[in-house]
Amino acid sequence: MTTPVTEIRAAKSEDALNYFSDLLTFETDCWDTHASLNTNPDDFILVDVRAPQLYAEGHIEGAINIPHAKMIASYMKRYPGDKLFVVYCAGPHCNGANKAAVKLAKLNLPVKLMIGGVTGWLDEGFTLIS
């Protein structure tokens, strides 16, 4: 008897390896972001893509605020073109970070999405500053 988990067969191991390896090139998580900020905060640019008011109410220390609507070529020229951007928004219920990642990628800027956003950050026990 199958269950909802097993009724669709798992991918071949080779396909799973490729998929999950590729996924890590698009995403990072809160834990790795936190560890990297503590080890080498200049390794990437952490971007809170929420509205300025939400950023002011609480954001990750070291993050800058660039709402995704401002991510246009003329604005983004102030940042190094080869520096990795790590974007986040409110959490899994918000697609602002996805929209920002699309815009940055269209500008040929390297980007990863921090999965979980602020919700994930707080769930890990990390704090926000205001």
C-alpha positions as CSV (number, residue, x, y, z in Angstrom):
1,M,0.0,0.0,0.0
2,T,1.4,3.4,-1.0
3,T,1.0,6.6,0.9
4,P,1.0,10.2,-0.3
5,V,4.8,10.2,0.2
6,T,5.5,7.1,-1.8
7,E,2.7,7.2,-4.5
8,I,5.1,9.3,-6.7
9,R,8.4,7.5,-7.0
10,A,11.5,9.4,-5.9
11,A,13.8,10.8,-8.5
12,K,16.9,8.8,-9.5
13,S,19.8,9.5,-7.3
14,E,21.7,11.2,-10.1
15,D,18.8,13.5,-10.8
16,A,18.3,14.3,-7.1
17,L,22.0,15.1,-6.7
18,N,21.9,17.5,-9.7
19,Y,18.7,19.1,-8.4
20,F,19.7,19.6,-4.8
21,S,23.2,20.7,-5.8
22,D,21.8,23.3,-8.2
23,L,19.3,24.5,-5.5
24,L,22.3,25.5,-3.3
25,T,23.5,27.8,-6.0
26,F,20.2,29.7,-5.8
27,E,19.5,29.7,-2.1
28,T,21.2,30.0,1.3
29,D,19.6,29.6,4.7
30,C,19.4,31.8,7.8
31,W,22.0,29.7,9.7
32,D,24.6,29.9,7.0
33,T,23.9,33.6,6.5
34,H,24.3,34.2,10.3
35,A,27.6,32.2,10.4
36,S,29.0,34.0,7.4
37,L,28.1,37.5,8.8
38,N,30.0,36.5,12.0
39,T,33.0,35.2,10.0
40,N,33.3,37.5,7.0
41,P,30.6,40.1,6.8
42,D,32.2,41.6,3.6
43,D,31.8,38.3,1.7
44,F,28.4,39.4,0.3
45,I,25.8,42.2,0.4
46,L,22.8,41.3,2.6
47,V,19.7,43.0,1.3
48,D,16.3,43.4,3.1
49,V,13.9,44.0,0.3
50,R,10.9,44.9,2.4
51,A,9.5,48.4,2.7
52,P,11.6,51.0,4.5
53,Q,9.1,51.2,7.4
54,L,9.4,47.4,8.0
55,Y,13.2,47.6,7.7
56,A,13.2,50.4,10.3
57,E,11.0,48.3,12.7
58,G,13.6,45.5,12.6
59,H,16.1,44.0,10.3
60,I,19.2,41.7,10.3
61,E,22.3,43.5,11.5
62,G,24.5,44.3,8.5
63,A,21.6,44.3,6.0
64,I,20.9,47.2,3.8
65,N,17.4,48.1,2.6
66,I,16.7,48.1,-1.1
67,P,13.0,47.5,-1.8
68,H,12.8,45.4,-5.0
69,A,11.1,48.3,-6.9
70,K,14.3,50.3,-6.6
71,M,16.5,47.6,-8.1
72,I,17.0,49.2,-11.4
73,A,20.3,49.5,-13.3
74,S,21.1,53.1,-12.5
75,Y,20.5,52.5,-8.7
76,M,22.4,49.3,-8.6
77,K,25.5,50.7,-10.3
78,R,26.6,52.0,-6.8
79,Y,27.4,48.4,-5.8
80,P,30.2,46.1,-7.1
81,G,29.0,44.1,-10.1
82,D,30.8,40.9,-9.0
83,K,29.7,41.0,-5.3
84,L,27.1,38.4,-4.3
85,F,23.7,39.8,-3.2
86,V,21.8,37.8,-0.6
87,V,18.2,38.9,-0.5
88,Y,15.5,38.3,2.1
89,C,11.9,39.5,2.8
90,A,9.4,38.7,5.5
91,G,9.4,35.0,5.2
92,P,8.0,32.0,3.3
93,H,4.6,33.8,2.8
94,C,6.3,36.7,1.0
95,N,7.7,36.7,-2.6
96,G,9.5,40.0,-2.4
97,A,12.9,38.3,-2.2
98,N,12.0,36.2,-5.3
99,K,11.1,39.4,-7.2
100,A,14.3,41.0,-6.1
101,A,16.4,38.0,-7.2
102,V,14.8,38.1,-10.6
103,K,15.6,41.8,-10.9
104,L,19.2,41.4,-9.8
105,A,19.7,38.4,-12.1
106,K,18.3,40.5,-15.1
107,L,21.0,43.0,-14.2
108,N,23.6,40.3,-14.4
109,L,24.3,40.6,-10.7
110,P,25.1,37.4,-8.7
111,V,22.2,36.7,-6.2
112,K,21.0,34.1,-3.7
113,L,17.8,34.1,-1.8
114,M,17.9,33.6,2.0
115,I,15.2,31.1,2.5
116,G,12.9,31.7,5.5
117,G,13.4,35.5,5.5
118,V,12.8,37.4,8.8
119,T,10.5,34.6,10.0
120,G,13.2,32.0,9.5
121,W,15.8,34.2,11.1
122,L,13.7,34.6,14.2
123,D,12.8,30.9,14.2
124,E,16.6,30.1,14.4
125,G,16.8,32.3,17.6
126,F,18.6,35.1,15.9
127,T,17.7,38.8,16.7
128,L,16.8,41.8,14.7
129,I,18.0,45.4,15.2
130,S,16.1,48.6,14.6
